[in-house]
Amino acid sequence: MSNDVALNVLGQPLVPCSFDPLTGFFRDGSCKTNAEDVGSHLVCAIVNDDFLQFSLSRGNDLITPMPAYRFPGLVAGDQWCLCINRWLEAVEAHCAPLIKLESTNIKALEKVSLDFLDQYSSDI
């Protein structure tokens, strides 16, 4: 396996998160990252209304379309690469969306354990 293959939290090749809407720091459908991704968009979440309202209350409007940034606006059920710190804030606020482990970047394990992430897995 080459060094440029991104891995998920399960230690396997990272599975794309969403192509519609097109997500990821690189807008390639995947929660890949690099040093330029200061927000660490690592967590592939299935957003829900509670989370979208929480994010809006924190100053990050994920609902309103912004065509200039190729952003369609999110609705409940969309999958989206979230910043790990915002997702953890949502956990603390009891409104964290479920996540797709196979599409969540292994770098998330630098902040939280796999056991913790597994509690929010959409596969349960």
TIRO-2110 file (N, C-alpha, C; in Angstrom, 1 decimal):
// TIRO-2110
0.8, -1.2, 0.0, N, 1, A
0.0, 0.0, 0.0, CA, 1, A
0.9, 1.2, 0.0, C, 1, A
0.6, 2.2, -0.8, N, 2, A
1.4, 3.4, -0.9, CA, 2, A
1.1, 4.3, 0.3, C, 2, A
2.0, 5.2, 0.5, N, 3, A
1.9, 6.2, 1.7, CA, 3, A
0.8, 7.2, 1.5, C, 3, A
0.3, 7.4, 0.3, N, 4, A
-0.7, 8.4, 0.1, CA, 4, A
-2.1, 7.9, 0.3, C, 4, A
-2.2, 6.6, 0.6, N, 5, A
-3.6, 6.1, 0.9, CA, 5, A
-4.0, 6.5, 2.3, C, 5, A
-5.1, 7.2, 2.3, N, 6, A
-5.7, 7.6, 3.6, CA, 6, A
-6.4, 6.5, 4.2, C, 6, A
-6.3, 6.3, 5.6, N, 7, A
-6.9, 5.2, 6.3, CA, 7, A
-8.0, 5.8, 7.1, C, 7, A
-9.0, 4.8, 7.4, N, 8, A
-10.1, 5.2, 8.3, CA, 8, A
-9.7, 4.7, 9.8, C, 8, A
-10.6, 5.0, 10.7, N, 9, A
-10.4, 4.7, 12.1, CA, 9, A
-10.3, 3.2, 12.4, C, 9, A
-10.7, 2.4, 11.4, N, 10, A
-10.6, 0.9, 11.5, CA, 10, A
-9.3, 0.4, 10.9, C, 10, A
-8.4, 1.3, 10.4, N, 11, A
-7.1, 0.9, 9.9, CA, 11, A
-7.2, 0.4, 8.4, C, 11, A
-8.4, 0.7, 7.8, N, 12, A
-8.6, 0.2, 6.4, CA, 12, A
-8.6, 1.5, 5.5, C, 12, A
-8.5, 1.3, 4.2, N, 13, A
-8.6, 2.5, 3.3, CA, 13, A
-9.8, 3.3, 3.5, C, 13, A
-9.7, 4.6, 3.5, N, 14, A
-10.8, 5.5, 3.8, CA, 14, A
-11.9, 5.4, 2.7, C, 14, A
-13.1, 5.1, 3.1, N, 15, A
-14.2, 5.0, 2.2, CA, 15, A
-14.8, 6.4, 2.0, C, 15, A
-15.2, 6.8, 0.7, N, 16, A
-15.8, 8.1, 0.6, CA, 16, A
-17.0, 8.4, 1.5, C, 16, A
-17.1, 9.6, 1.9, N, 17, A
-18.2, 10.0, 2.8, CA, 17, A
-19.5, 10.4, 2.0, C, 17, A
-19.3, 11.3, 1.0, N, 18, A
-20.5, 11.8, 0.2, CA, 18, A
-20.0, 12.5, -1.0, C, 18, A
-20.6, 12.1, -2.1, N, 19, A
-20.4, 12.8, -3.4, CA, 19, A
-21.6, 13.8, -3.7, C, 19, A
-22.7, 13.6, -2.9, N, 20, A
-23.9, 14.4, -3.1, CA, 20, A
-24.6, 14.6, -1.8, C, 20, A
-24.3, 15.6, -1.1, N, 21, A
-23.5, 16.8, -1.5, CA, 21, A
-22.0, 16.4, -1.4, C, 21, A
-21.2, 17.1, -2.2, N, 22, A
-19.8, 16.8, -2.3, CA, 22, A
-19.1, 17.4, -1.1, C, 22, A
-18.5, 16.5, -0.3, N, 23, A
-17.9, 16.9, 1.0, CA, 23, A
-16.4, 16.8, 1.0, C, 23, A
-15.9, 17.1, 2.1, N, 24, A
-14.4, 17.0, 2.4, CA, 24, A
-13.7, 18.3, 2.2, C, 24, A
-12.6, 18.4, 3.0, N, 25, A
-11.8, 19.6, 2.9, CA, 25, A
-11.3, 19.9, 1.5, C, 25, A
-11.1, 18.8, 0.7, N, 26, A
-10.6, 18.9, -0.7, CA, 26, A
-11.8, 18.9, -1.7, C, 26, A
-13.0, 18.7, -1.1, N, 27, A
-14.2, 18.6, -2.0, CA, 27, A
-14.1, 17.5, -3.0, C, 27, A
-13.6, 16.3, -2.4, N, 28, A
-13.4, 15.1, -3.2, CA, 28, A
-14.3, 14.0, -2.8, C, 28, A
-15.2, 14.3, -1.8, N, 29, A
-16.1, 13.3, -1.3, CA, 29, A
-15.6, 12.5, -0.1, C, 29, A
-14.4, 12.8, 0.3, N, 30, A
-13.7, 12.0, 1.3, CA, 30, A
-13.2, 12.9, 2.4, C, 30, A
-13.1, 12.3, 3.6, N, 31, A
-12.6, 13.1, 4.8, CA, 31, A
-11.1, 13.0, 4.9, C, 31, A
-10.4, 13.2, 3.8, N, 32, A
-9.0, 13.3, 3.7, CA, 32, A
-8.5, 14.6, 4.3, C, 32, A
-7.3, 14.7, 4.8, N, 33, A
-6.8, 15.9, 5.4, CA, 33, A
-5.3, 16.1, 5.1, C, 33, A
-4.8, 17.2, 5.4, N, 34, A
-3.4, 17.5, 5.4, CA, 34, A
-3.2, 18.7, 6.3, C, 34, A
-2.0, 19.3, 6.3, N, 35, A
-1.6, 20.3, 7.2, CA, 35, A
-2.4, 21.6, 7.0, C, 35, A
-2.9, 21.8, 5.7, N, 36, A
-3.7, 23.0, 5.4, CA, 36, A
-5.1, 22.9, 6.0, C, 36, A
-5.6, 21.7, 6.4, N, 37, A
-6.9, 21.5, 6.9, CA, 37, A
-6.9, 21.8, 8.4, C, 37, A
-6.8, 23.1, 8.8, N, 38, A
-6.7, 23.5, 10.2, CA, 38, A
-7.9, 23.1, 11.0, C, 38, A
-9.1, 22.9, 10.3, N, 39, A
-10.3, 22.5, 11.1, CA, 39, A
-10.3, 21.0, 11.3, C, 39, A
-9.5, 20.3, 10.7, N, 40, A
-9.5, 18.8, 10.8, CA, 40, A
-10.8, 18.2, 10.5, C, 40, A
-11.2, 18.3, 9.2, N, 41, A
-12.5, 17.7, 8.8, CA, 41, A
-12.4, 16.2, 8.6, C, 41, A
-12.5, 15.5, 9.8, N, 42, A
-12.1, 14.1, 9.8, CA, 42, A
-13.3, 13.1, 10.0, C, 42, A
-14.4, 13.6, 10.5, N, 43, A
-15.5, 12.8, 11.0, CA, 43, A
-16.6, 12.8, 9.9, C, 43, A
-16.9, 11.6, 9.3, N, 44, A
-18.0, 11.5, 8.4, CA, 44, A
-19.3, 11.3, 9.2, C, 44, A
-20.1, 12.4, 9.2, N, 45, A
-21.3, 12.4, 10.0, CA, 45, A
-22.6, 12.3, 9.1, C, 45, A
-23.6, 11.7, 9.7, N, 46, A
-24.9, 11.8, 9.0, CA, 46, A
-25.7, 12.9, 9.8, C, 46, A
-25.7, 14.1, 9.2, N, 47, A
-26.2, 15.2, 10.0, CA, 47, A
-27.7, 15.1, 10.3, C, 47, A
-28.1, 15.6, 11.4, N, 48, A
-29.5, 15.7, 11.7, CA, 48, A
-29.9, 17.1, 12.1, C, 48, A
-31.2, 17.4, 12.2, N, 49, A
-31.7, 18.7, 12.5, CA, 49, A
-31.1, 19.3, 13.7, C, 49, A
-31.0, 18.5, 14.8, N, 50, A
-30.4, 19.0, 16.1, CA, 50, A
-29.0, 19.5, 15.9, C, 50, A
-28.2, 18.7, 15.2, N, 51, A
-26.8, 19.1, 14.9, CA, 51, A
-26.7, 20.4, 14.1, C, 51, A
-27.5, 20.4, 13.0, N, 52, A
-27.5, 21.6, 12.1, CA, 52, A
-27.9, 22.9, 12.9, C, 52, A
-28.8, 22.8, 13.7, N, 53, A
-29.2, 24.0, 14.5, CA, 53, A
-28.1, 24.3, 15.5, C, 53, A
-27.5, 23.3, 16.1, N, 54, A
-26.3, 23.5, 17.0, CA, 54, A
-25.2, 24.2, 16.3, C, 54, A
-24.9, 23.7, 15.1, N, 55, A
-23.8, 24.3, 14.4, CA, 55, A
-24.1, 25.7, 14.0, C, 55, A
-25.3, 26.0, 13.6, N, 56, A
-25.7, 27.4, 13.3, CA, 56, A
-25.6, 28.3, 14.6, C, 56, A
-25.9, 27.7, 15.7, N, 57, A
-25.8, 28.5, 17.0, CA, 57, A
-24.4, 28.8, 17.3, C, 57, A
-23.4, 28.0, 16.8, N, 58, A
-22.0, 28.2, 17.0, CA, 58, A
-21.4, 29.0, 15.9, C, 58, A
-22.2, 29.6, 15.0, N, 59, A
-21.7, 30.5, 14.0, CA, 59, A
-21.3, 29.8, 12.7, C, 59, A
-21.6, 28.5, 12.5, N, 60, A
-21.3, 27.8, 11.3, CA, 60, A
-22.6, 27.3, 10.7, C, 60, A
-23.0, 28.1, 9.7, N, 61, A
-24.3, 27.8, 9.0, CA, 61, A
-24.1, 26.8, 7.9, C, 61, A
-24.5, 25.5, 8.2, N, 62, A
-24.4, 24.5, 7.3, CA, 62, A
-25.7, 24.2, 6.5, C, 62, A
-26.7, 25.1, 6.7, N, 63, A
-28.0, 24.9, 6.2, CA, 63, A
-28.2, 25.8, 4.9, C, 63, A
-27.7, 27.0, 4.9, N, 64, A
-27.9, 27.9, 3.8, CA, 64, A
-27.0, 27.6, 2.6, C, 64, A
-27.5, 27.4, 1.4, N, 65, A
-26.7, 27.2, 0.3, CA, 65, A
-25.7, 28.4, 0.0, C, 65, A
-24.5, 28.1, -0.4, N, 66, A
-23.5, 29.1, -0.8, CA, 66, A
-22.9, 28.7, -2.1, C, 66, A
-23.6, 29.0, -3.2, N, 67, A
-23.1, 28.5, -4.5, CA, 67, A
-21.7, 29.0, -4.8, C, 67, A
-21.2, 30.1, -4.3, N, 68, A
-19.9, 30.6, -4.6, CA, 68, A
-18.8, 29.6, -4.1, C, 68, A
-19.2, 28.9, -3.1, N, 69, A
-18.3, 27.9, -2.5, CA, 69, A
-18.6, 26.5, -2.8, C, 69, A
-19.5, 26.3, -3.8, N, 70, A
-20.0, 25.0, -4.2, CA, 70, A
-20.6, 24.3, -3.1, C, 70, A
-21.3, 25.0, -2.2, N, 71, A
-22.0, 24.4, -1.1, CA, 71, A
-23.5, 24.5, -1.2, C, 71, A
-24.1, 23.3, -1.3, N, 72, A
-25.6, 23.3, -1.5, CA, 72, A
-26.5, 23.5, -0.3, C, 72, A
-25.8, 23.6, 0.9, N, 73, A
-26.6, 23.6, 2.1, CA, 73, A
-27.0, 22.2, 2.5, C, 73, A
-27.0, 21.9, 3.8, N, 74, A
-27.3, 20.5, 4.2, CA, 74, A
-28.7, 20.4, 4.8, C, 74, A
-29.2, 19.2, 4.7, N, 75, A
-30.5, 18.8, 5.3, CA, 75, A
-30.2, 17.5, 6.0, C, 75, A
-31.1, 17.2, 7.0, N, 76, A
-31.0, 16.0, 7.8, CA, 76, A
-30.9, 14.8, 6.9, C, 76, A
-30.0, 13.9, 7.2, N, 77, A
-29.7, 12.7, 6.4, CA, 77, A
-28.5, 12.8, 5.5, C, 77, A
-28.1, 14.1, 5.2, N, 78, A
-26.9, 14.3, 4.4, CA, 78, A
-25.6, 13.8, 5.2, C, 78, A
-24.7, 13.2, 4.4, N, 79, A
-23.4, 12.9, 5.0, CA, 79, A
-22.4, 14.0, 4.7, C, 79, A
-21.6, 14.3, 5.8, N, 80, A
-20.7, 15.5, 5.6, CA, 80, A
-19.5, 15.3, 6.5, C, 80, A
-18.3, 15.7, 6.0, N, 81, A
-17.1, 15.6, 6.8, CA, 81, A
-17.1, 16.8, 7.8, C, 81, A
-17.2, 16.5, 9.1, N, 82, A
-17.2, 17.5, 10.1, CA, 82, A
-15.8, 17.7, 10.7, C, 82, A
-15.6, 18.9, 11.3, N, 83, A
-14.4, 19.1, 12.1, CA, 83, A
-14.5, 18.3, 13.3, C, 83, A
-13.5, 17.6, 13.7, N, 84, A
-13.5, 16.8, 14.9, CA, 84, A
-13.9, 17.6, 16.2, C, 84, A
-13.3, 18.8, 16.3, N, 85, A
-13.6, 19.6, 17.5, CA, 85, A
-15.1, 20.0, 17.6, C, 85, A
-15.7, 20.3, 16.4, N, 86, A
-17.1, 20.7, 16.4, CA, 86, A
-18.0, 19.5, 16.8, C, 86, A
-17.6, 18.3, 16.2, N, 87, A
-18.3, 17.1, 16.5, CA, 87, A
-18.3, 16.8, 18.0, C, 87, A
-17.1, 17.0, 18.6, N, 88, A
-16.9, 16.7, 20.1, CA, 88, A
-17.7, 17.8, 20.9, C, 88, A
-17.8, 19.0, 20.4, N, 89, A
-18.7, 20.0, 21.1, CA, 89, A
-20.2, 19.5, 21.0, C, 89, A
-20.6, 19.0, 19.9, N, 90, A
-21.9, 18.5, 19.7, CA, 90, A
-22.2, 17.3, 20.7, C, 90, A
-21.1, 16.4, 20.9, N, 91, A
-21.3, 15.3, 21.8, CA, 91, A
-21.6, 15.9, 23.2, C, 91, A
-20.8, 16.9, 23.6, N, 92, A
-21.0, 17.5, 24.9, CA, 92, A
-22.4, 18.1, 25.0, C, 92, A
-22.9, 18.6, 23.9, N, 93, A
-24.2, 19.3, 23.9, CA, 93, A
-25.4, 18.3, 23.7, C, 93, A
-25.0, 17.0, 23.6, N, 94, A
-26.0, 15.9, 23.4, CA, 94, A
-26.8, 16.1, 22.1, C, 94, A
-26.1, 16.5, 21.0, N, 95, A
-26.7, 16.6, 19.7, CA, 95, A
-25.8, 16.1, 18.6, C, 95, A
-24.8, 15.3, 19.0, N, 96, A
-23.9, 14.8, 18.0, CA, 96, A
-24.6, 13.8, 17.0, C, 96, A
-24.3, 14.0, 15.7, N, 97, A
-24.9, 13.1, 14.7, CA, 97, A
-24.2, 11.7, 14.7, C, 97, A
-24.8, 10.7, 14.2, N, 98, A
-24.2, 9.4, 14.0, CA, 98, A
-23.1, 9.6, 13.0, C, 98, A
-22.1, 8.7, 13.0, N, 99, A
-21.0, 8.8, 12.1, CA, 99, A
-20.8, 7.4, 11.4, C, 99, A
-20.1, 7.5, 10.2, N, 100, A
-19.7, 6.4, 9.5, CA, 100, A
-18.2, 6.1, 9.8, C, 100, A
-17.9, 5.0, 10.5, N, 101, A
-16.6, 4.7, 10.9, CA, 101, A
-15.7, 4.5, 9.7, C, 101, A
-16.2, 3.8, 8.7, N, 102, A
-15.4, 3.4, 7.5, CA, 102, A
-15.0, 4.7, 6.7, C, 102, A
-15.7, 5.8, 7.0, N, 103, A
-15.4, 7.0, 6.2, CA, 103, A
-14.8, 8.1, 7.1, C, 103, A
-14.5, 7.8, 8.4, N, 104, A
-13.9, 8.7, 9.3, CA, 104, A
-12.4, 8.5, 9.3, C, 104, A
-11.7, 9.6, 9.2, N, 105, A
-10.2, 9.6, 9.0, CA, 105, A
-9.6, 9.0, 10.3, C, 105, A
-8.5, 8.2, 10.1, N, 106, A
-7.8, 7.7, 11.3, CA, 106, A
-7.2, 8.7, 12.2, C, 106, A
-7.0, 9.9, 11.6, N, 107, A
-6.4, 11.0, 12.5, CA, 107, A
-7.4, 11.4, 13.6, C, 107, A
-8.7, 11.0, 13.5, N, 108, A
-9.6, 11.3, 14.6, CA, 108, A
-9.2, 10.6, 15.8, C, 108, A
-8.4, 9.5, 15.7, N, 109, A
-8.0, 8.8, 16.9, CA, 109, A
-6.9, 9.5, 17.7, C, 109, A
-6.4, 10.6, 17.1, N, 110, A
-5.5, 11.5, 17.9, CA, 110, A
-6.2, 12.3, 18.9, C, 110, A
-7.6, 12.4, 18.8, N, 111, A
-8.4, 13.1, 19.7, CA, 111, A
-9.3, 12.3, 20.6, C, 111, A
-9.8, 11.2, 20.0, N, 112, A
-10.7, 10.3, 20.7, CA, 112, A
-10.4, 8.8, 20.4, C, 112, A
-10.9, 7.9, 21.3, N, 113, A
-10.6, 6.5, 21.1, CA, 113, A
-11.6, 5.9, 20.1, C, 113, A
-11.3, 4.8, 19.5, N, 114, A
-12.2, 4.1, 18.6, CA, 114, A
-13.4, 3.6, 19.4, C, 114, A
-13.2, 3.2, 20.6, N, 115, A
-14.4, 2.8, 21.5, CA, 115, A
-15.4, 3.9, 21.6, C, 115, A
-14.9, 5.2, 21.8, N, 116, A
-15.8, 6.3, 21.9, CA, 116, A
-16.5, 6.6, 20.6, C, 116, A
-15.8, 6.6, 19.5, N, 117, A
-16.4, 6.8, 18.2, CA, 117, A
-17.4, 5.7, 17.9, C, 117, A
-17.1, 4.5, 18.3, N, 118, A
-18.0, 3.4, 18.0, CA, 118, A
-19.4, 3.6, 18.7, C, 118, A
-19.4, 4.3, 19.8, N, 119, A
-20.7, 4.6, 20.4, CA, 119, A
-21.6, 5.4, 19.5, C, 119, A
-21.1, 6.1, 18.6, N, 120, A
-21.9, 7.0, 17.7, CA, 120, A
-21.9, 6.4, 16.2, C, 120, A
-21.5, 5.1, 16.1, N, 121, A
-21.5, 4.5, 14.8, CA, 121, A
-22.9, 4.4, 14.2, C, 121, A
-23.1, 4.7, 13.0, N, 122, A
-24.4, 4.5, 12.3, CA, 122, A
-24.7, 3.0, 12.1, C, 122, A
-23.7, 2.2, 12.3, N, 123, A
-23.8, 0.7, 12.1, CA, 123, A
-24.5, 0.0, 13.3, C, 123, A
-24.7, 0.7, 14.4, N, 124, A
-25.3, 0.0, 15.6, CA, 124, A
-26.8, -0.1, 15.5, C, 124, A
END
